[in-house]
Amino acid sequence: MVMLLALTLLITPQEPASPAPVPKQPLPDESTYVEIVDVPLPEHVVLEVGGMVQFGTSMFVATRRGEVWRIEDAAGDKPKPTLWAEGLMEPLGLIERDGWLYCAQRGELSRMRDTNDDGRMDELETVADGWPISGNYHEYCFGPAVAGDGSFWLTLNKPFGGEPFGRAPWRGWAIRIPAEGGSFEPVCAGLRSPCGVGTAPDGVVWYTDNQGEWCANSKFTPLEVGDFHGHPWGIESCKLPESQVEYPGEVPSGLRMAEAAKTIPNFRLPAVWIPYDKCGRSPGDFVWDTEGNFPPFKGQVFCGDQYSSEVFRMSLEKVGGRWQGACYPFRRGLKSGITRVMWGDQGTMWCGLTNRGWGSLGGSTQGLQRLVWRGVTPFELQEITATKNGFRLAFTQPIFAGSVVGPSIEVTSWTYDHHEPYGCPPRDTRKHAVTGAGVSAGGMHVDLEVADLELCRVYEIRCDGVLAASAKATLLHGVGWYTRNAAPEE
Amino acid sequence: MRVSLCLLLLALAACGDPKQVATTPHVAADVGLLTVHQAHCASCHALGGGLDAELRGDAAAPLASFATKVDAAAGLPDLSSHFSGFGMSTEDASDLRMWLASLGGERPSRNAAEISGGAIPRGEQLVRELACGACHAPAELELSAVTDHAQLTAFLAKPERASVAVPHVPLTGSEASAVAAWLLREQLQEGARAGGFGYEYYELKIPNGDWPDVTGLKPKARGVTDKIGTAVATRKANYALQFDATLEVPADGEWRFATRSDDGSWLWIDGDLVVDNAGMKPAARKDGRVSLSKGPHQLRVAYTQGGGGAELKVLWAGPSLAEQELPGTSASTSVVRLVPKSVVASAPTEGAVARGRAVARAARCDACHQVREDEFEQLPAPLAAKAWNELKLGDGKCAVPAGPTVFEEVGALPPQLALATRLKIALKADGCLSCHVRDGEGGLPPAVRKHLREVEDLGEEGLVPPDLSMVGRRLRPEWLERVVREGHKSRDYVVMRMPPYGDAKAKQYAELFGAVDAADVVDNEPPFSAEAAAHGRTLAGIGGRNCISCHTMSGRDSLGPQGMDLALQHQRLRPGWFRDWLLKPSSLRPNTRMPSLWLGGGEQDAKDADAIRTWLSLGEAAPLPKGVVVDAKSMVLVPVDRPILHGAFLKGVSARCLAVGTPARTHFAFDLVKPRLAWIWRGDFLDATGTWHGRAGKLVEPLGKDWQVIDDFTIEGEPKRRLLGQRRTDEGYPVVRVACGDVRYEDQLTARLAANGSELVRTIRCEAGTLVLRFPTASSYRTLVQDKPAAQHTLTAGQSLEVIYQW
């Protein structure tokens, strides 16, 4: 009681403490700010999207059926798709470099072009191959992402079930192929189902992984040479001469995450845990918004989810020399699982869809949709960053300081076990006392002081009670999940 | 047991009915001979010449086989018309039954059967659609009194004797069961319903949380269970269950149903979905409410199991009923009981048996039926029967009272039968004319015909079996033989079925039809050229003569009615008929739906018709015509205008392959791991389901025919081969580029049409270094270089080698 009083005094600089009544108008929702636009396509064009790239005046879409469709006027009312290439093996990525389209097939990195300009690919070069395939359906090969040094990075899914042609090495690995091709280096081990692989503005390649066995929760992590990401399936390959990852030894099942990070050699904690069922279920592809396509969130990462058919966003900061950050809801309601995302014209994002084999929210099994920014800034929790004793919350609009009272911001945290069973429910869940909440002068930030902080935990910060200064609007989402692996010293 | 039952039926079918003979008003010469045949005159009288064998007919059933059937009290078997044909009185017939009963044998036990209530109407529908009435009179057999459901089903599914006057129309096990249920409908026990839930168990890949389409899928198991659950499944993953029952709801009011399942489940009451518990998920409960009146309601529960844990529970609660698992006692399947009448064993008196034996002796039953030798030892032998041509009217007593009339009307027999007469007798005797018409004779009675079901709008041709007039001119002898032997049916749209007659009859008919209809026909196949084949394909397609508007092609749908598959016609029809049929169809078959597409009938028209025949002569390799319907939703890949390329895991090859399907319906596949040619085949290309369905990754095998696994060339020194990539030609063919050591080469295949099929042309071009290839000798296909078997060949940069694959 004493503490609550003190808190109230601390955070009511200008206005009386009585909370203002919530306006009774219809509340804005996600669609007020971001429109979902369907791309109409004829029935025979099955776009189970594996990769997308804009090249020349056309959009190119690689599909899980091994086709590449070229679509003219993709953003128009009557897009014109034509079959540009076929006979590839489940390409799950597509980029353009020097006039070639690069894609990862299951067994090779390839590049393709149309030399006689008849609208059909006529030259396909094998840039690199040599990672074997056991014939298991789950041996997906994602990419490429091009790192700052021009090298190509691919992520290799681990198999589930039968391996008709015998067990293959390098499954569950990230591999690097030099810009000129020819060979590959296995650089990171311990991946599970790394559907998203992309490059940060600084040239480092990141990936997303999906919750499952040895992957306690979905995650977003940079790929740095020599790291072990936790899944022991492919670690025997560490003993092969090409491996750039030290053999981690037998991986014990059931360690608390902080313990795993300390004891398993080269174990890499994710930069962002993406809490299962709170923020999607199965993250896919992601892009950095370096241009400010969705202006209030410039610099953040936008990621599609293969199950929940939503795009969520993530903010990152470097703390103690390593990246960490938070994820937030953004836009739900697409028509199928999102495997690939790509920026379109200013203020738009392409979402490539497929849910074949796993199912998703939304009524379709495949297709293309776009998110279109409507130009209105929502009242949102813009970003969570770590401070020495808590977190700093940034908002997209000035807040009504009077709404920042005791229960209006709640902090809960948990951790996970690194173990073999499928996924891990939150462990050691705690409610944290908010011991201080200072609203910045312009009302754009709140500095939270939080009791009992510990590292290697996910912090859920809910600020449903925080109102905007103007019109006393409520937050559109008002929640974020911050992965606190390290704390700033100041 | 089964033997004696079927013999009873067959005996009924095979024995001529002498009474009928007597009432025939006028006997033409041929028909007279048929009468001689049907009355089994040859069993007693020598006919002379080649006629004895021709006219003797099929053997009748041994009399001992009737012993276990006899129910003297009930007057069974009721062979009254057969008996009276031999001039027997009712008393004679009764005594005869007593004697038959004394012939011994073990009486089979007859058992009650539980069958689906839907089986009886289904059986009736089958009997009508398959035109059983063409041979059987509506109430011909009192089967309810002489057999049970299991025995009759077994007989209908597989009679033990074939090739008699009532040919056996093939039935599946469930069809036989339904037909048996209808035939035994008098055994239906009113009000008898078995408890429990009927279920069907399907094994199939469950790709997601939706109810899979099981239409057309054969259940792995079906039965009745008293508990809805997963216990009836026989594996742990990838299956679906469907439970059906009539639910006896005890009170009016609101009822709550719930399912708890892992993975998906659904519950319908009277066809309305009440609980939707779909999804791939751990066990979860869903509820639904529905207002129901007291009394029976139809319940259906469906369940899917993908993988992992499996669970299914169904609960209900309602007025004054606390929630509980749905018990089998409150439900009844729609199962009904057929209860056979018990067999009343006759107690034969010695006198009656002796009298019956004498009746049989006098009627000469042993002339047709096999009788144990000692049975008639004590009785005086009847007078020896004279040879037919020595008979005179009033000579003596014929065992068949109508015999003298037959004799009088037939008169003297010719020393041998003309071919046409032989054919006619055979057609009649084998029951062919019960369904088919030939030269205006035969065909279905109107009462039977009116129940036939029409599938395609093709008029008379789509409804009844084909007219056999001129069939020997129409069909190739091999095809005719196949149709008769296997009961092969080319007309998918005719619901009636052709019975198989076996090899001997097949050869006989192929010969007779050919000799009678086509003795003077000289047929020549048009000479092959690839140009003619291409022209034929164009003519068959849209923009040509549009054959594809009404005919299917290689199993692909046409645009309109699904007329007979064009791909069959080359092997089916004789060349002369084929040309005539295309040019003037209605002169060969008035009122045919086949339009006259060539009105002139000049030389060019004949060339067109021949071009279509040349195209069809390619068989499996015949390219599909424009307009053929390719189902966009099907994952069966169908190249029509361009090659289709498909990257897949190929079974026994590798996990990194490229399969190429061509419009010439001649296909090949490369292994890209060690770049090499792996397979060649013809016909249908590939089903992409293994690669395109679910998370895929099934190992793929070719569809189609003529599949050859290639033992590919070796390269001298065997340096490791490395895939450099692929070019794609303007036509869409891949050119695989390979490096091995210092050598680089390109490898390309294209399909080429050739007489009676197709061949593959492989071009290997050396780009750098010196390539020394060695082709192994293969047994099942030929590799030719300049018409000689491929052996060792050396290529320097810029040189090419053309290898022809024939098989």
Contacts between the chains, C-beta under 8 A, distances in Angstrom:
chain1	res1	chain2	res2	distance
A	43	B	632	6.4
A	44	B	632	4.6
A	64	B	692	7.7
A	65	B	688	7.5
A	65	B	691	7.6
A	65	B	692	5.5
A	66	B	645	7.9
A	66	B	646	6.8
A	66	B	647	4.7
A	66	B	691	7.4
A	85	B	728	8.0
A	86	B	644	7.0
A	86	B	645	4.8
A	86	B	646	7.6
A	87	B	644	8.0
A	87	B	645	2.6
A	87	B	646	5.9
A	87	B	647	5.4
A	87	B	658	5.7
A	87	B	660	7.6
A	87	B	734	6.8
A	88	B	647	5.4
A	89	B	647	3.5
A	89	B	648	7.3
A	89	B	656	6.7
A	90	B	647	7.4
A	90	B	691	7.7
A	90	B	696	7.7
A	105	B	647	6.8
A	106	B	647	7.8
A	106	B	655	7.4
A	106	B	656	6.8
A	107	B	655	7.1
A	107	B	656	4.0
A	107	B	672	7.2
A	107	B	673	7.4
A	108	B	656	7.7
A	108	B	723	7.3
A	110	B	725	7.1
A	116	B	730	7.7
A	118	B	730	7.1
A	120	B	728	6.8
A	120	B	732	7.4
A	121	B	728	6.3
A	122	B	727	6.2
A	122	B	728	4.6
A	122	B	729	7.7
A	122	B	730	7.7
A	123	B	725	7.3
A	123	B	727	5.9
A	123	B	728	7.5
A	124	B	725	4.9
A	124	B	726	4.6
A	124	B	727	7.6
A	124	B	728	7.2
A	125	B	724	6.9
A	125	B	725	4.0
A	126	B	723	4.9
A	126	B	724	5.9
A	126	B	725	4.7
A	129	B	723	6.6
A	132	B	655	7.9
A	133	B	649	7.8
A	133	B	654	8.0
A	133	B	655	3.8
A	133	B	656	5.9
A	134	B	655	6.6
A	135	B	649	4.8
A	135	B	654	7.8
A	135	B	655	3.9
A	135	B	697	7.0
A	135	B	699	6.4
A	136	B	697	6.0
A	137	B	694	7.9
A	137	B	695	4.7
A	137	B	696	5.2
A	137	B	697	2.1
A	137	B	698	7.5
A	138	B	695	6.5
A	138	B	697	7.0
A	139	B	655	7.7
A	139	B	697	7.7
A	164	B	649	7.5
A	164	B	651	7.9
A	164	B	655	7.6
A	164	B	699	5.9
A	165	B	654	6.6
A	165	B	655	5.4
A	356	B	207	7.9
A	356	B	693	7.8
A	356	B	694	6.7
A	356	B	695	7.4
A	357	B	207	6.6
A	357	B	208	7.8
A	357	B	694	4.8
A	357	B	695	3.5
A	357	B	696	7.2
A	358	B	208	7.5
A	358	B	695	7.5
A	359	B	208	4.3
A	359	B	209	5.6
A	359	B	279	7.7
A	359	B	280	6.4
